[in-house]
Amino acid sequence: MDSVIIYSGGLDSTTLLYEERERIALAVTFDYGSNHAAREIACARWHCQHLGIEHLVIDLAFIGKYFASSLTAGADAIPEGNYDDENMRSTVVPFRNGIMLSVACGLAESRGLKRVLIANHGGDHAIYPDCRPQFIKAMDEAMTAGTYEGVQLVAPYTNITKGDIVKKGIALGIDYGKTYSCYRGKERHCGRCGTCQERKEAFAEAGIIDPTNYED
């Protein structure tokens, strides 16, 4: 085993967890005070226990305290509607992936591991700058250059859709009912925010029955 995975407990990173499970030595979840953190962390713990993968939760509370984002400002701050640039831009957490990847890279080198995995995907490009191919390429180069181990960043979903990811997960036998996506963080997915809409669209694109318990 040679990899650390940044693992939220959401649909995308859970798929990558299962796809790369034979190589993952450590899954790390970052709690930065998002509305949905507690529910995602519970899902992450469940899947890591199920697969027998070590799981760490690292507190990044300073992000929620000092960074501007509706993702950390309470459920009512989350916009409703489609998953697109205009509607979802308020949910950007500035340089979130850069910060998480830096910590994961340090963990990898500390444990003699060679790879850091992240499950960004093609649907994120318009909204989140730190999910785009050019960012992933730059971070990979920085991590490799900045470590004795030559740690590599592996982001296999960068140019595929969330629907493609669902197809992979179904083939792997993943129970997506034990993943969480809603940015409002309620017990049930609200069904109205952009990430809930994106989740619905992904299952529809994949031609799979959506197992998610939505309010709407």
C-alpha positions as CSV (number, residue, x, y, z in Angstrom):
1,M,0.0,0.0,0.0
2,D,1.4,3.3,-1.1
3,S,-1.4,6.0,-0.9
4,V,-3.2,8.5,1.2
5,I,-6.6,9.6,0.0
6,I,-8.4,12.8,0.8
7,Y,-11.8,11.4,1.7
8,S,-14.9,13.4,2.5
9,G,-17.5,10.6,2.7
10,G,-19.2,12.0,-0.3
11,L,-20.1,10.2,-3.5
12,D,-16.9,10.9,-5.6
13,S,-14.3,10.2,-2.9
14,T,-16.1,7.1,-1.8
15,T,-15.9,5.8,-5.3
16,L,-12.2,6.5,-5.4
17,L,-11.8,4.9,-2.0
18,Y,-13.2,1.6,-3.3
19,E,-11.5,1.8,-6.6
20,E,-8.1,2.2,-5.0
21,R,-8.7,0.3,-1.8
22,E,-5.8,-2.2,-2.4
23,R,-3.3,0.7,-2.5
24,I,-4.7,3.0,0.2
25,A,-2.9,3.0,3.6
26,L,-4.6,6.0,5.0
27,A,-7.8,8.0,4.4
28,V,-7.9,11.5,5.8
29,T,-11.0,13.6,6.3
30,F,-10.7,17.4,6.9
31,D,-13.2,19.1,9.2
32,Y,-13.2,22.8,8.2
33,G,-16.5,23.6,9.7
34,S,-18.8,23.0,6.7
35,N,-22.5,22.7,7.3
36,H,-22.4,19.0,6.3
37,A,-19.2,18.0,7.9
38,A,-20.7,15.8,10.7
39,R,-22.8,13.8,8.3
40,E,-20.0,13.3,5.8
41,I,-17.5,12.3,8.5
42,A,-20.0,9.6,9.7
43,C,-20.2,8.2,6.2
44,A,-16.4,8.3,5.8
45,R,-16.0,6.4,9.1
46,W,-18.5,3.7,8.1
47,H,-16.8,3.0,4.7
48,C,-13.3,3.0,6.1
49,Q,-14.3,0.6,8.9
50,H,-16.1,-1.6,6.3
51,L,-12.9,-1.8,4.2
52,G,-10.5,-1.9,7.1
53,I,-8.7,1.3,6.1
54,E,-7.2,3.6,8.7
55,H,-9.1,6.8,9.0
56,L,-8.0,10.2,10.4
57,V,-10.1,13.3,10.9
58,I,-8.0,16.5,11.0
59,D,-9.4,19.7,12.3
60,L,-9.0,22.7,10.0
61,A,-11.3,25.0,12.0
62,F,-9.3,28.1,11.0
63,I,-10.9,27.8,7.5
64,G,-14.4,28.2,8.8
65,K,-13.3,31.0,11.1
66,Y,-11.4,33.1,8.7
67,F,-12.3,32.2,5.1
68,A,-15.5,33.5,3.4
69,S,-17.8,30.8,2.0
70,S,-21.5,30.0,2.3
71,L,-20.4,26.4,2.9
72,T,-19.4,27.4,6.4
73,A,-22.0,30.1,7.0
74,G,-25.1,27.9,7.9
75,A,-27.7,26.1,5.9
76,D,-29.7,29.2,5.0
77,A,-26.7,30.6,3.2
78,I,-26.6,27.8,0.7
79,P,-28.2,28.8,-2.7
80,E,-30.9,26.6,-4.3
81,G,-31.0,25.7,-8.0
82,N,-28.7,24.3,-10.6
83,Y,-25.0,23.3,-10.1
84,D,-23.5,26.1,-12.2
85,D,-21.0,28.9,-11.9
86,E,-23.4,31.8,-11.1
87,N,-25.4,29.8,-8.5
88,M,-22.7,27.9,-6.7
89,R,-19.8,30.4,-6.6
90,S,-20.6,31.4,-3.0
91,T,-19.8,27.8,-1.9
92,V,-16.2,28.1,-3.0
93,V,-13.8,27.7,0.0
94,P,-10.7,29.6,-1.0
95,F,-7.8,27.3,-1.9
96,R,-9.4,24.5,0.1
97,N,-7.9,21.7,-2.0
98,G,-4.5,23.4,-1.9
99,I,-4.5,23.4,1.8
100,M,-5.8,19.8,2.2
101,L,-3.4,18.5,-0.4
102,S,-0.5,20.1,1.4
103,V,-1.4,18.4,4.6
104,A,-2.0,15.1,2.9
105,C,1.4,15.4,1.1
106,G,3.1,15.9,4.5
107,L,1.3,12.8,5.9
108,A,2.3,10.8,2.9
109,E,6.0,11.7,3.2
110,S,5.9,11.1,7.0
111,R,4.7,7.6,6.4
112,G,6.9,6.8,3.4
113,L,3.9,6.7,1.0
114,K,4.2,7.7,-2.6
115,R,0.8,8.9,-3.7
116,V,-2.0,11.3,-2.7
117,L,-5.4,10.6,-4.2
118,I,-8.1,13.2,-4.7
119,A,-11.6,12.8,-6.4
120,N,-12.2,16.1,-8.1
121,H,-14.1,15.7,-11.3
122,G,-14.9,17.4,-14.6
123,G,-18.2,19.0,-13.4
124,D,-16.3,21.1,-10.9
125,H,-14.1,22.9,-13.4
126,A,-16.4,25.9,-14.0
127,I,-17.0,26.6,-10.3
128,Y,-13.9,25.5,-8.3
129,P,-10.5,26.8,-9.5
130,D,-8.7,24.2,-7.3
131,C,-10.4,21.3,-9.1
132,R,-9.2,22.3,-12.6
133,P,-6.6,20.3,-14.6
134,Q,-4.0,23.1,-14.5
135,F,-4.2,23.3,-10.7
136,I,-3.9,19.5,-10.3
137,K,-0.9,19.5,-12.6
138,A,0.8,22.4,-10.7
139,M,0.1,20.8,-7.3
140,D,1.5,17.4,-8.6
141,E,4.7,19.2,-9.7
142,A,5.0,21.1,-6.4
143,M,4.4,18.0,-4.3
144,T,6.9,15.9,-6.2
145,A,9.6,18.7,-6.1
146,G,9.0,19.4,-2.5
147,T,9.3,16.0,-1.0
148,Y,12.2,13.5,-0.6
149,E,9.8,10.7,-1.5
150,G,8.7,12.5,-4.7
151,V,5.1,12.2,-3.6
152,Q,2.7,12.2,-6.6
153,L,-0.8,13.6,-6.9
154,V,-3.3,11.2,-8.5
155,A,-6.6,12.6,-9.6
156,P,-8.1,10.1,-12.0
157,Y,-11.6,11.7,-12.2
158,T,-10.4,15.2,-13.3
159,N,-11.9,14.9,-16.8
160,I,-14.9,12.7,-16.3
161,T,-18.4,13.4,-15.1
162,K,-20.1,12.6,-11.9
163,G,-22.4,10.3,-13.8
164,D,-19.3,8.4,-15.0
165,I,-18.2,8.1,-11.4
166,V,-21.6,6.7,-10.4
167,K,-21.2,4.0,-13.1
168,K,-17.8,3.0,-11.7
169,G,-19.2,2.9,-8.1
170,I,-22.2,0.7,-9.1
171,A,-19.8,-1.7,-10.8
172,L,-17.7,-1.8,-7.5
173,G,-20.8,-2.6,-5.5
174,I,-20.8,0.7,-3.5
175,D,-23.9,1.5,-1.3
176,Y,-24.4,5.1,-2.2
177,G,-27.1,5.4,0.4
178,K,-24.2,5.6,2.9
179,T,-22.7,8.7,1.3
180,Y,-23.7,12.3,1.8
181,S,-23.7,15.4,-0.5
182,C,-26.1,18.1,0.7
183,Y,-24.4,21.4,1.4
184,R,-27.1,22.3,3.9
185,G,-26.2,19.4,6.3
186,K,-29.6,18.3,7.3
187,E,-30.5,14.8,8.2
188,R,-32.1,14.2,4.8
189,H,-30.7,15.7,1.6
190,C,-32.7,18.9,0.9
191,G,-33.0,18.0,-2.8
192,R,-32.9,21.7,-3.8
193,C,-29.3,23.0,-3.4
194,G,-26.9,22.8,-6.3
195,T,-25.0,19.7,-5.0
196,C,-28.2,17.8,-4.5
197,Q,-29.3,18.7,-8.0
198,E,-25.9,17.5,-9.3
199,R,-26.3,14.2,-7.3
200,K,-29.7,13.6,-8.9
201,E,-28.4,14.4,-12.4
202,A,-25.4,12.0,-11.9
203,F,-27.7,9.0,-11.1
204,A,-30.0,9.9,-14.0
205,E,-27.0,10.2,-16.4
206,A,-25.8,6.8,-15.2
207,G,-29.2,5.3,-15.6
208,I,-29.2,4.2,-12.0
209,I,-32.0,4.4,-9.4
210,D,-31.0,7.2,-6.9
211,P,-31.0,5.7,-3.4
212,T,-30.8,9.1,-1.7
213,N,-33.4,10.2,0.9
214,Y,-34.4,13.7,-0.3
215,E,-36.8,16.1,1.4
216,D,-37.9,17.1,-2.2
